[in-house]
Amino acid sequence: MIYPYFMCTGWHARRTNCERKSMFVPDIEAAVEDYYRHVQIPEAP
């Protein structure tokens, strides 16, 4: 069975101090979409 979660491989392999075990993929996608709503690309000089 496939679960729609993203897991920090650094945490899983105990190579980093990442504290987040896993995140639901739709939640990540929504966070990225929300972030890009606030990003403004500066005009070229």
Gaussian input, Z-matrix of N, CA and C with variables (Angstrom, degrees):
# hf/3-21g

backbone

0 1
 N
 C     1     B1
 C     2     B2     1     A1
 N     3     B3     2     A2     1     D1
 C     4     B4     3     A3     2     D2
 C     5     B5     4     A4     3     D3
 N     6     B6     5     A5     4     D4
 C     7     B7     6     A6     5     D5
 C     8     B8     7     A7     6     D6
 N     9     B9     8     A8     7     D7
 C    10    B10     9     A9     8     D8
 C    11    B11    10    A10     9     D9
 N    12    B12    11    A11    10    D10
 C    13    B13    12    A12    11    D11
 C    14    B14    13    A13    12    D12
 N    15    B15    14    A14    13    D13
 C    16    B16    15    A15    14    D14
 C    17    B17    16    A16    15    D15
 N    18    B18    17    A17    16    D16
 C    19    B19    18    A18    17    D17
 C    20    B20    19    A19    18    D18
 N    21    B21    20    A20    19    D19
 C    22    B22    21    A21    20    D20
 C    23    B23    22    A22    21    D21
 N    24    B24    23    A23    22    D22
 C    25    B25    24    A24    23    D23
 C    26    B26    25    A25    24    D24
 N    27    B27    26    A26    25    D25
 C    28    B28    27    A27    26    D26
 C    29    B29    28    A28    27    D27
 N    30    B30    29    A29    28    D28
 C    31    B31    30    A30    29    D29
 C    32    B32    31    A31    30    D30
 N    33    B33    32    A32    31    D31
 C    34    B34    33    A33    32    D32
 C    35    B35    34    A34    33    D33
 N    36    B36    35    A35    34    D34
 C    37    B37    36    A36    35    D35
 C    38    B38    37    A37    36    D36
 N    39    B39    38    A38    37    D37
 C    40    B40    39    A39    38    D38
 C    41    B41    40    A40    39    D39
 N    42    B42    41    A41    40    D40
 C    43    B43    42    A42    41    D41
 C    44    B44    43    A43    42    D42
 N    45    B45    44    A44    43    D43
 C    46    B46    45    A45    44    D44
 C    47    B47    46    A46    45    D45
 N    48    B48    47    A47    46    D46
 C    49    B49    48    A48    47    D47
 C    50    B50    49    A49    48    D48
 N    51    B51    50    A50    49    D49
 C    52    B52    51    A51    50    D50
 C    53    B53    52    A52    51    D51
 N    54    B54    53    A53    52    D52
 C    55    B55    54    A54    53    D53
 C    56    B56    55    A55    54    D54
 N    57    B57    56    A56    55    D55
 C    58    B58    57    A57    56    D56
 C    59    B59    58    A58    57    D57
 N    60    B60    59    A59    58    D58
 C    61    B61    60    A60    59    D59
 C    62    B62    61    A61    60    D60
 N    63    B63    62    A62    61    D61
 C    64    B64    63    A63    62    D62
 C    65    B65    64    A64    63    D63
 N    66    B66    65    A65    64    D64
 C    67    B67    66    A66    65    D65
 C    68    B68    67    A67    66    D66
 N    69    B69    68    A68    67    D67
 C    70    B70    69    A69    68    D68
 C    71    B71    70    A70    69    D69
 N    72    B72    71    A71    70    D70
 C    73    B73    72    A72    71    D71
 C    74    B74    73    A73    72    D72
 N    75    B75    74    A74    73    D73
 C    76    B76    75    A75    74    D74
 C    77    B77    76    A76    75    D75
 N    78    B78    77    A77    76    D76
 C    79    B79    78    A78    77    D77
 C    80    B80    79    A79    78    D78
 N    81    B81    80    A80    79    D79
 C    82    B82    81    A81    80    D80
 C    83    B83    82    A82    81    D81
 N    84    B84    83    A83    82    D82
 C    85    B85    84    A84    83    D83
 C    86    B86    85    A85    84    D84
 N    87    B87    86    A86    85    D85
 C    88    B88    87    A87    86    D86
 C    89    B89    88    A88    87    D87
 N    90    B90    89    A89    88    D88
 C    91    B91    90    A90    89    D89
 C    92    B92    91    A91    90    D90
 N    93    B93    92    A92    91    D91
 C    94    B94    93    A93    92    D92
 C    95    B95    94    A94    93    D93
 N    96    B96    95    A95    94    D94
 C    97    B97    96    A96    95    D95
 C    98    B98    97    A97    96    D96
 N    99    B99    98    A98    97    D97
 C   100   B100    99    A99    98    D98
 C   101   B101   100   A100    99    D99
 N   102   B102   101   A101   100   D100
 C   103   B103   102   A102   101   D101
 C   104   B104   103   A103   102   D102
 N   105   B105   104   A104   103   D103
 C   106   B106   105   A105   104   D104
 C   107   B107   106   A106   105   D105
 N   108   B108   107   A107   106   D106
 C   109   B109   108   A108   107   D107
 C   110   B110   109   A109   108   D108
 N   111   B111   110   A110   109   D109
 C   112   B112   111   A111   110   D110
 C   113   B113   112   A112   111   D111
 N   114   B114   113   A113   112   D112
 C   115   B115   114   A114   113   D113
 C   116   B116   115   A115   114   D114
 N   117   B117   116   A116   115   D115
 C   118   B118   117   A117   116   D116
 C   119   B119   118   A118   117   D117
 N   120   B120   119   A119   118   D118
 C   121   B121   120   A120   119   D119
 C   122   B122   121   A121   120   D120
 N   123   B123   122   A122   121   D121
 C   124   B124   123   A123   122   D122
 C   125   B125   124   A124   123   D123
 N   126   B126   125   A125   124   D124
 C   127   B127   126   A126   125   D125
 C   128   B128   127   A127   126   D126
 N   129   B129   128   A128   127   D127
 C   130   B130   129   A129   128   D128
 C   131   B131   130   A130   129   D129
 N   132   B132   131   A131   130   D130
 C   133   B133   132   A132   131   D131
 C   134   B134   133   A133   132   D132

   B1=1.4493
   B2=1.5357
   B3=1.3115
   B4=1.4623
   B5=1.5198
   B6=1.3292
   B7=1.4591
   B8=1.5234
   B9=1.3330
   B10=1.4628
   B11=1.5355
   B12=1.3258
   B13=1.4508
   B14=1.5229
   B15=1.3331
   B16=1.4494
   B17=1.5182
   B18=1.3213
   B19=1.4607
   B20=1.5230
   B21=1.3056
   B22=1.4546
   B23=1.5242
   B24=1.3178
   B25=1.4638
   B26=1.5208
   B27=1.3366
   B28=1.4597
   B29=1.5151
   B30=1.3258
   B31=1.4691
   B32=1.5196
   B33=1.3167
   B34=1.4669
   B35=1.5323
   B36=1.3305
   B37=1.4700
   B38=1.5316
   B39=1.3293
   B40=1.4702
   B41=1.5314
   B42=1.3578
   B43=1.4671
   B44=1.5155
   B45=1.3270
   B46=1.4576
   B47=1.5211
   B48=1.3223
   B49=1.4635
   B50=1.5312
   B51=1.3188
   B52=1.4617
   B53=1.5356
   B54=1.3250
   B55=1.4608
   B56=1.5248
   B57=1.3300
   B58=1.4593
   B59=1.5238
   B60=1.3039
   B61=1.4567
   B62=1.5293
   B63=1.3340
   B64=1.4647
   B65=1.5171
   B66=1.3268
   B67=1.4660
   B68=1.5236
   B69=1.3099
   B70=1.4569
   B71=1.5366
   B72=1.3194
   B73=1.4618
   B74=1.5373
   B75=1.3201
   B76=1.4662
   B77=1.5344
   B78=1.3356
   B79=1.4586
   B80=1.5242
   B81=1.3209
   B82=1.4671
   B83=1.5196
   B84=1.3273
   B85=1.4639
   B86=1.5279
   B87=1.3200
   B88=1.4632
   B89=1.5261
   B90=1.3259
   B91=1.4626
   B92=1.5266
   B93=1.3201
   B94=1.4641
   B95=1.5270
   B96=1.3164
   B97=1.4593
   B98=1.5288
   B99=1.3193
   B100=1.4575
   B101=1.5256
   B102=1.3154
   B103=1.4701
   B104=1.5345
   B105=1.3209
   B106=1.4653
   B107=1.5290
   B108=1.3019
   B109=1.4648
   B110=1.5251
   B111=1.3374
   B112=1.4607
   B113=1.5317
   B114=1.3185
   B115=1.4659
   B116=1.5187
   B117=1.3189
   B118=1.4619
   B119=1.5270
   B120=1.3057
   B121=1.4516
   B122=1.5359
   B123=1.3382
   B124=1.4620
   B125=1.5317
   B126=1.3246
   B127=1.4643
   B128=1.5161
   B129=1.3168
   B130=1.4669
   B131=1.5198
   B132=1.3380
   B133=1.4966
   B134=1.5250
   A1=109.05
   A2=115.93
   A3=121.62
   A4=108.80
   A5=115.83
   A6=121.76
   A7=108.92
   A8=118.31
   A9=121.06
   A10=112.53
   A11=116.40
   A12=121.54
   A13=110.09
   A14=115.40
   A15=121.74
   A16=106.51
   A17=116.38
   A18=120.10
   A19=108.81
   A20=116.39
   A21=121.75
   A22=108.38
   A23=117.51
   A24=119.66
   A25=111.23
   A26=117.58
   A27=120.00
   A28=111.08
   A29=116.63
   A30=120.38
   A31=109.81
   A32=114.34
   A33=119.59
   A34=111.16
   A35=116.57
   A36=120.93
   A37=111.70
   A38=116.05
   A39=122.45
   A40=112.40
   A41=115.60
   A42=121.08
   A43=111.90
   A44=118.08
   A45=121.21
   A46=109.34
   A47=115.21
   A48=119.36
   A49=111.01
   A50=116.50
   A51=121.97
   A52=109.10
   A53=116.42
   A54=120.18
   A55=113.25
   A56=117.27
   A57=120.41
   A58=108.95
   A59=116.42
   A60=120.37
   A61=112.23
   A62=116.88
   A63=119.76
   A64=109.39
   A65=114.67
   A66=120.43
   A67=108.93
   A68=115.40
   A69=122.66
   A70=108.23
   A71=117.43
   A72=122.33
   A73=112.92
   A74=121.29
   A75=119.46
   A76=113.07
   A77=118.15
   A78=120.40
   A79=111.19
   A80=117.28
   A81=121.70
   A82=109.56
   A83=117.10
   A84=121.09
   A85=110.82
   A86=117.55
   A87=121.35
   A88=110.42
   A89=118.00
   A90=121.50
   A91=111.07
   A92=117.63
   A93=121.35
   A94=109.79
   A95=117.31
   A96=120.59
   A97=111.06
   A98=117.21
   A99=121.40
   A100=110.75
   A101=117.02
   A102=121.10
   A103=110.14
   A104=116.73
   A105=120.22
   A106=112.94
   A107=119.10
   A108=120.79
   A109=110.73
   A110=116.91
   A111=121.65
   A112=113.45
   A113=117.54
   A114=121.47
   A115=109.22
   A116=115.55
   A117=120.69
   A118=108.02
   A119=116.18
   A120=121.06
   A121=107.37
   A122=116.88
   A123=119.21
   A124=110.81
   A125=115.14
   A126=119.55
   A127=109.81
   A128=115.57
   A129=120.42
   A130=109.41
   A131=116.67
   A132=119.59
   A133=112.87
   D1=142.14
   D2=178.94
   D3=-105.23
   D4=131.11
   D5=178.40
   D6=-108.26
   D7=133.90
   D8=-176.82
   D9=-80.85
   D10=63.58
   D11=179.36
   D12=-125.95
   D13=146.84
   D14=173.54
   D15=-102.49
   D16=130.60
   D17=-179.93
   D18=-117.08
   D19=136.17
   D20=176.22
   D21=-67.33
   D22=113.56
   D23=-178.09
   D24=-69.15
   D25=-28.58
   D26=176.08
   D27=-63.93
   D28=-40.80
   D29=177.75
   D30=-67.83
   D31=-45.70
   D32=-176.41
   D33=-60.38
   D34=-38.99
   D35=-179.54
   D36=-90.53
   D37=-0.17
   D38=-179.35
   D39=59.67
   D40=38.22
   D41=178.27
   D42=-99.88
   D43=-16.65
   D44=-178.50
   D45=-128.74
   D46=173.62
   D47=177.77
   D48=-98.07
   D49=23.27
   D50=177.66
   D51=-55.89
   D52=131.09
   D53=-178.41
   D54=-101.40
   D55=-7.86
   D56=-178.66
   D57=-92.97
   D58=118.05
   D59=-176.06
   D60=-73.79
   D61=-50.94
   D62=179.89
   D63=-157.65
   D64=158.58
   D65=178.64
   D66=-135.95
   D67=142.74
   D68=178.45
   D69=-70.64
   D70=126.40
   D71=-174.12
   D72=-53.78
   D73=-45.74
   D74=178.10
   D75=-59.42
   D76=-31.22
   D77=176.28
   D78=-68.12
   D79=-38.91
   D80=177.52
   D81=-64.82
   D82=-45.60
   D83=-179.93
   D84=-60.33
   D85=-41.81
   D86=179.36
   D87=-65.43
   D88=-39.16
   D89=178.88
   D90=-65.46
   D91=-39.85
   D92=178.16
   D93=-65.75
   D94=-44.75
   D95=178.04
   D96=-59.99
   D97=-43.10
   D98=179.16
   D99=-64.02
   D100=-41.48
   D101=179.05
   D102=-60.05
   D103=-47.52
   D104=-177.00
   D105=-70.28
   D106=-16.48
   D107=173.43
   D108=-66.99
   D109=-24.01
   D110=-176.02
   D111=-102.29
   D112=-6.38
   D113=-178.47
   D114=-82.32
   D115=133.22
   D116=177.07
   D117=-121.64
   D118=128.27
   D119=178.19
   D120=-87.27
   D121=124.25
   D122=-179.08
   D123=-67.93
   D124=149.42
   D125=177.26
   D126=-70.44
   D127=149.24
   D128=177.44
   D129=-67.71
   D130=142.10
   D131=-179.26
   D132=-67.71

